[in-house]
Amino acid sequence: MSPRSRLLRWSTLGCVAVLAAGAAGCRGQETTAAAMPSPGPISGRVTLEGSSTLQPVSQAMAKAFALAHPEVRVDVRTSGTAGGLKKLCDGAVDIAEASRPMNAAEAAQCRGQGVEFVELPVAFDSVAVVTHAGNTFVQCLTVGELKTLWEPAAEGQVKTWNQVRSTFPVEPVALYGPGTESGTFDYFTLAIVGREHSSRTDYAKSEDDDVLVGGVAGDPYALGYFGYAYYLANKDRLKLIAVDGGHGCVTPNPDTLAEGSYQPLTRPLFLYVSVRASRRPEVRALAHFYVDPEHARYVHEAGYAPLPPATLLSVARRLDLGVTGSIFSGRGSVLGVTVEAFRDDDRIKNALVQ
């Protein structure tokens, strides 16, 4: 089965599950979708800010949304997951983009500012580990070898490739990665080092993934990490490294992302929508546009895995019903999350009954 076929199959699993439950279940899902209000002609401005990982998707969504609603201006900016969530809690943006769940400190900041939010998971992503396109000696790295490179104890100590594996050349390793405001940094450090924010600091860092791409592409002995979409857009300049999480070497792609075999570097991506902002029709319309199953192609085209249609309908209900807070209760980065985490939770079911 091709990667695209596998991804499309995964995207239809939710519909198959609904059909298996019987016609009544299908009618329930259809009624929910049909009940979604059409905003009609709208205008105004919507601000999104946060994770650079989500930028390719958000830019594509904003462009398509503008065709349907030309009187709405959508501003998409990058400041990292932490930066976007801070601005959300300060009331400075309508929607924050995040490559990890909100953590406890951020949730407390929102509470302190009286800002309520709705958490909308929108896709699954792979954190890609990459090197220079001309690199011939590294094909796969274990999680342990990546930890050897990136843990705090490596700072000023692990400087050459042969220190990672004796068969590698005695050449300096140049490291590139996101800064500490990045949700990708948070997730990578948890997955590889074992503790969020635990990392060596003597590496070239940037919140702009295009800067990281340029750094790795310009150094024959470089190694870096960032969202898979940035590898996909620059695959002629970069070499993708497989990761062995304990079950053999696996390369990230839509196929391994959909089947969940690229571990531990597969993670969900989120929008956090201000409840106050969502009362404006342009903000609500854009949020619904983002989680409409018909627009999942923009997620796929960026190189990420869309959520199944039935799951996206569950996500949209969170917005319709005003279900606030995070299902992760302020835990921040979480390993091993699957699509099952985003089915209707008890708060949605209770609201539907009422």
Phi and psi in degrees as a GROMACS rama.xvg file:
@    title "Ramachandran Plot"
@    xaxis  label "Phi"
@    yaxis  label "Psi"
@TYPE xy
-69.7462  158.126  SER-2
-55.3428  -41.5715  PRO-3
-66.3223  -39.9733  ARG-4
-64.6596  -41.4818  SER-5
-61.4704  -43.0785  ARG-6
-65.3558  -43.2408  LEU-7
-65.4923  -36.0483  LEU-8
-63.2879  -45.2763  ARG-9
-61.6268  -36.9283  TRP-10
-68.8096  -21.7808  SER-11
-95.8039  -4.75009  THR-12
-58.2846  -38.5199  LEU-13
-61.7796  -41.9169  GLY-14
-65.1587  -39.7353  CYS-15
-61.9268  -41.9904  VAL-16
-61.7387  -40.5776  ALA-17
-65.1185  -42.7706  VAL-18
-64.4168  -37.406  LEU-19
-64.6585  -25.8475  ALA-20
-76.2149  -13.873  ALA-21
113.638  164.716  GLY-22
-61.6885  -35.7371  ALA-23
-61.6786  -41.9553  ALA-24
-62.5692  -39.9909  GLY-25
-64.5805  -42.1218  CYS-26
-61.8698  -35.212  ARG-27
-63.2572  -43.4766  GLY-28
-65.0727  -42.4946  GLN-29
-65.434  -38.228  GLU-30
-62.4018  -41.5579  THR-31
-60.6466  -44.6285  THR-32
-66.5503  -42.3295  ALA-33
-67.7851  -27.6784  ALA-34
-77.1566  -9.2146  ALA-35
-62.4189  120.678  MET-36
-66.8918  139.065  PRO-37
-88.4044  124.085  SER-38
-74.589  -16.0866  PRO-39
68.9762  -162.713  GLY-40
-62.0228  126.957  PRO-41
-134.82  162.31  ILE-42
-148.439  174.292  SER-43
126  -162.016  GLY-44
-137.682  135.873  ARG-45
-121.313  132.932  VAL-46
-111.99  127.97  THR-47
-121.358  138.735  LEU-48
-152.547  148.151  GLU-49
146.942  -126.677  GLY-50
-60.053  129.667  SER-51
-68.6201  -24.9384  SER-52
-59.301  -38.2412  THR-53
-83.8054  -6.65883  LEU-54
-57.0211  -45.3074  GLN-55
-58.9966  -38.0676  PRO-56
-71.4758  -47.2571  VAL-57
-62.81  -38.5906  SER-58
-66.3314  -40.0796  GLN-59
-67.0071  -41.8832  ALA-60
-63.4354  -43.9898  MET-61
-62.7527  -39.8546  ALA-62
-64.9473  -44.9124  LYS-63
-67.7601  -38.9432  ALA-64
-63.1811  -37.2353  PHE-65
-64.2605  -30.121  ALA-66
-67.8644  -36.1564  LEU-67
-81.4055  -30.1604  ALA-68
-133.801  74.0181  HIS-69
-64.6674  -15.1226  PRO-70
-88.7908  0.792103  GLU-71
-104.451  129.435  VAL-72
-98.9598  125.846  ARG-73
-112.462  117.776  VAL-74
-101.253  120.145  ASP-75
-113.847  120.635  VAL-76
-129.882  156.957  ARG-77
-112.953  128.692  THR-78
-146.397  11.1337  SER-79
87.9728  157.714  GLY-80
-55.5964  -48.5726  THR-81
-62.1564  -41.1208  ALA-82
-63.856  -42.8422  GLY-83
-65.933  -41.6055  GLY-84
-68.2794  -35.569  LEU-85
-62.0866  -43.9957  LYS-86
-67.9219  -33.266  LYS-87
-61.4567  -47.6057  LEU-88
-68.9417  -25.1252  CYS-89
-82.4152  -6.01858  ASP-90
77.4577  17.8177  GLY-91
-90.086  -17.8506  ALA-92
-133.536  159.791  VAL-93
-82.9866  -38.3907  ASP-94
-137.77  134.221  ILE-95
-105.351  138.745  ALA-96
-99.7833  135.772  GLU-97
-140.903  138.374  ALA-98
-102.485  19.0405  SER-99
-157.817  163.242  ARG-100
-66.9249  156.156  PRO-101
-60.5634  139.969  MET-102
-95.5583  177.509  ASN-103
-64.1502  -40.5953  ALA-104
-64.8245  -40.113  ALA-105
-68.1547  -41.1769  GLU-106
-62.5679  -39.2991  ALA-107
-66.1322  -37.4386  ALA-108
-63.2181  -44.0669  GLN-109
-61.7374  -44.1099  CYS-110
-60.5685  -43.6194  ARG-111
-63.4037  -28.1187  GLY-112
-94.5327  0.876256  GLN-113
69.5917  27.7049  GLY-114
-102.14  118.128  VAL-115
-95.9851  152.152  GLU-116
-142.929  156.857  PHE-117
-112.208  128.614  VAL-118
-91.0479  122.753  GLU-119
-121.789  100.042  LEU-120
-66.4414  138.901  PRO-121
-127.373  -17.067  VAL-122
-171.108  170.889  ALA-123
-117.399  143.099  PHE-124
-130.841  155.728  ASP-125
-106.162  137.152  SER-126
-82.4059  115.955  VAL-127
-88.3878  134.939  ALA-128
-103.159  124.694  VAL-129
-132.86  160.528  VAL-130
-138.346  -177.943  THR-131
-62.4281  144.677  HIS-132
-60.3028  -26.7219  ALA-133
-90.1154  2.34141  GLY-134
-67.1208  127.542  ASN-135
-113.077  -8.50412  THR-136
-100.473  -17.3951  PHE-137
-116.182  123.128  VAL-138
-112.39  -33.4788  GLN-139
-150.246  143.913  CYS-140
-127.517  141.247  LEU-141
-79.7699  162.661  THR-142
-58.8051  -37.796  VAL-143
-63.1334  -39.7789  GLY-144
-68.536  -37.915  GLU-145
-64.5337  -38.305  LEU-146
-63.7794  -40.8568  LYS-147
-56.5276  -36.7201  THR-148
-75.9192  -37.5329  LEU-149
-109.094  -11.2482  TRP-150
-69.3787  157.501  GLU-151
-54.5893  -34.7023  PRO-152
-65.723  -16.2909  ALA-153
-78.6616  -15.912  ALA-154
-60.1972  122.632  GLU-155
72.4245  -0.265144  GLY-156
-114.837  -51.0305  GLN-157
-90.6124  102.964  VAL-158
-119.883  -18.754  LYS-159
-125.609  156.428  THR-160
-62.0343  -36.0364  TRP-161
-68.2861  -15.1076  ASN-162
-75.1583  -17.5937  GLN-163
-86.0285  -42.2991  VAL-164
-150.082  130.809  ARG-165
-61.3841  -24.3343  SER-166
-82.3785  -8.74315  THR-167
-77.6555  157.95  PHE-168
-69.8241  156.702  PRO-169
-83.8192  73.5379  VAL-170
-130.245  147.965  GLU-171
-66.0668  137.387  PRO-172
-97.3571  125.277  VAL-173
-103.113  119.236  ALA-174
-101.726  138.057  LEU-175
-131.496  134.426  TYR-176
-162.828  171.2  GLY-177
-67.4108  159.058  PRO-178
-78.6561  178.6  GLY-179
-72.8492  -11.0863  THR-180
-82.5731  -7.23135  GLU-181
-85.7089  135.75  SER-182
-67.4994  -28.3205  GLY-183
-65.7136  -39.3145  THR-184
-60.4225  -46.6961  PHE-185
-57.9874  -48.1786  ASP-186
-69.0119  -44.4401  TYR-187
-61.1776  -44.4526  PHE-188
-64.6056  -37.9285  THR-189
-65.899  -47.2702  LEU-190
-69.3996  -37.0669  ALA-191
-97.9218  -46.4848  ILE-192
-86.9603  -28.492  VAL-193
104.276  -3.10419  GLY-194
-149.203  129.583  ARG-195
-61.7892  136.845  GLU-196
71.4414  8.69609  HIS-197
-93.2615  105.492  SER-198
-157.642  151.981  SER-199
-63.3871  155.365  ARG-200
-111.315  -9.3119  THR-201
-87.8406  61.8493  ASP-202
-137.254  161.523  TYR-203
-77.6523  119.149  ALA-204
-122.241  150.589  LYS-205
-161.575  147.896  SER-206
-83.3391  -7.98464  GLU-207
-100.092  110.626  ASP-208
-64.7425  -26.8141  ASP-209
-65.0475  -33.0428  ASP-210
-65.7156  -41.7808  VAL-211
-64.5922  -41.9704  LEU-212
-56.8611  -48.0223  VAL-213
-61.0505  -38.2523  GLY-214
-65.3331  -48.1845  GLY-215
-66.2375  -41.3333  VAL-216
-66.8023  -20.5249  ALA-217
-99.9934  3.56095  GLY-218
-131.067  116.99  ASP-219
-65.3268  -15.9962  PRO-220
-117.495  27.919  TYR-221
-86.0466  159.723  ALA-222
-146.542  136.906  LEU-223
-149.05  175.329  GLY-224
-145.639  146.344  TYR-225
-172.771  -179.626  PHE-226
-61.8858  144.662  GLY-227
-56.8031  -32.6454  TYR-228
-58.9687  -32.8613  ALA-229
-75.4727  -30.6293  TYR-230
-65.9084  -46.457  TYR-231
-58.7725  -38.5499  LEU-232
-75.6926  -11.9634  ALA-233
-133.376  29.5876  ASN-234
-66.9041  -16.2908  LYS-235
-77.834  -14.3762  ASP-236
-108.759  -9.97396  ARG-237
-129.362  159.005  LEU-238
-116.95  128.606  LYS-239
-84.5558  132.411  LEU-240
-102.098  130.768  ILE-241
-71.4738  154.051  ALA-242
-122.868  132.678  VAL-243
-102.64  104.257  ASP-244
-91.0408  12.8362  GLY-245
119.801  -7.35209  GLY-246
-129.516  32.5227  HIS-247
97.0465  168.034  GLY-248
-76.7943  126.41  CYS-249
-128.382  132.223  VAL-250
-97.9385  135.443  THR-251
-69.925  135.216  PRO-252
-166.376  172.329  ASN-253
-56.468  -31.7799  PRO-254
-67.0268  -54.3625  ASP-255
-70.4606  -26.5701  THR-256
-67.7205  -44.5904  LEU-257
-66.9565  -36.8851  ALA-258
-88.8921  -3.63209  GLU-259
76.1408  20.9629  GLY-260
-89.6508  -12.4734  SER-261
-90.3752  87.4104  TYR-262
-123.689  147.239  GLN-263
-97.3265  26.1046  PRO-264
-104.678  28.5047  LEU-265
-105.957  132.99  THR-266
-148.707  156.412  ARG-267
-82.3334  157.858  PRO-268
-118.644  150.587  LEU-269
-136.218  154.495  PHE-270
-111.044  141.145  LEU-271
-117.127  116.556  TYR-272
-104.971  125.559  VAL-273
-63.8184  128.744  SER-274
-62.0718  -42.5693  VAL-275
-60.7811  -44.7429  ARG-276
-66.7965  -33.3566  ALA-277
-67.6246  -12.296  SER-278
-73.2951  -15.5991  ARG-279
-82.863  132.074  ARG-280
-60.1218  -32.3617  PRO-281
-70.2606  -36.1356  GLU-282
-70.0355  -45.3326  VAL-283
-62.6164  -40.8533  ARG-284
-64.6119  -41.1521  ALA-285
-66.6541  -41.9921  LEU-286
-61.0518  -43.1571  ALA-287
-65.3574  -38.3726  HIS-288
-59.0444  -40.5816  PHE-289
-64.3188  -36.2174  TYR-290
-105.714  14.341  VAL-291
-74.5803  124.66  ASP-292
-54.47  -28.3722  PRO-293
-67.5794  -17.8367  GLU-294
-104.622  11.0242  HIS-295
-64.3432  -18.2043  ALA-296
-62.4114  -29.1556  ARG-297
-68.8329  -31.8605  TYR-298
-68.8351  -46.327  VAL-299
-62.5793  -42.6155  HIS-300
-64.7441  -26.793  GLU-301
-78.0209  -10.6494  ALA-302
101.884  5.96523  GLY-303
-102.744  171.791  TYR-304
-101.821  118.602  ALA-305
-67.2354  155.623  PRO-306
-72.9564  150.729  LEU-307
-58.5279  151.798  PRO-308
-53.6862  -44.7124  PRO-309
-63.5581  -34.3837  ALA-310
-69.2682  -39.9396  THR-311
-62.6277  -35.1563  LEU-312
-64.7714  -38.6319  LEU-313
-63.7261  -41.0922  SER-314
-62.7549  -44.1463  VAL-315
-61.6286  -34.1272  ALA-316
-64.3578  -31.3275  ARG-317
-59.1655  -39.9797  ARG-318
-71.2792  -45.3869  LEU-319
-62.1365  -37.9197  ASP-320
-92.4387  -2.55353  LEU-321
66.0904  39.9406  GLY-322
-80.0964  107.745  VAL-323
-95.9629  165.53  THR-324
88.4805  175.835  GLY-325
-107.458  140.18  SER-326
-70.1897  -11.8346  ILE-327
-96.4815  1.31263  PHE-328
53.5559  41.1614  SER-329
74.2659  24.0896  GLY-330
-80.6487  -14.069  ARG-331
73.4431  -144.602  GLY-332
-58.5669  136.632  SER-333
-134.096  130.408  VAL-334
-87.4749  153.345  LEU-335
72.445  20.8321  GLY-336
-71.2733  134.907  VAL-337
-118.161  173.206  THR-338
-62.8041  -23.9609  VAL-339
-62.1082  -23.5368  GLU-340
-65.7722  -17.1263  ALA-341
-109.477  14.7156  PHE-342
-69.9202  169.124  ARG-343
-54.7796  126.221  ASP-344
-92.0774  178.007  ASP-345
-61.0316  -33.9459  ASP-346
-64.8336  -38.411  ARG-347
-69.3413  -45.1246  ILE-348
-60.4841  -43.0017  LYS-349
-63.7491  -39.8286  ASN-350
-65.312  -38.0512  ALA-351
-65.864  -38.2092  LEU-352
-64.914  -41.0828  VAL-353
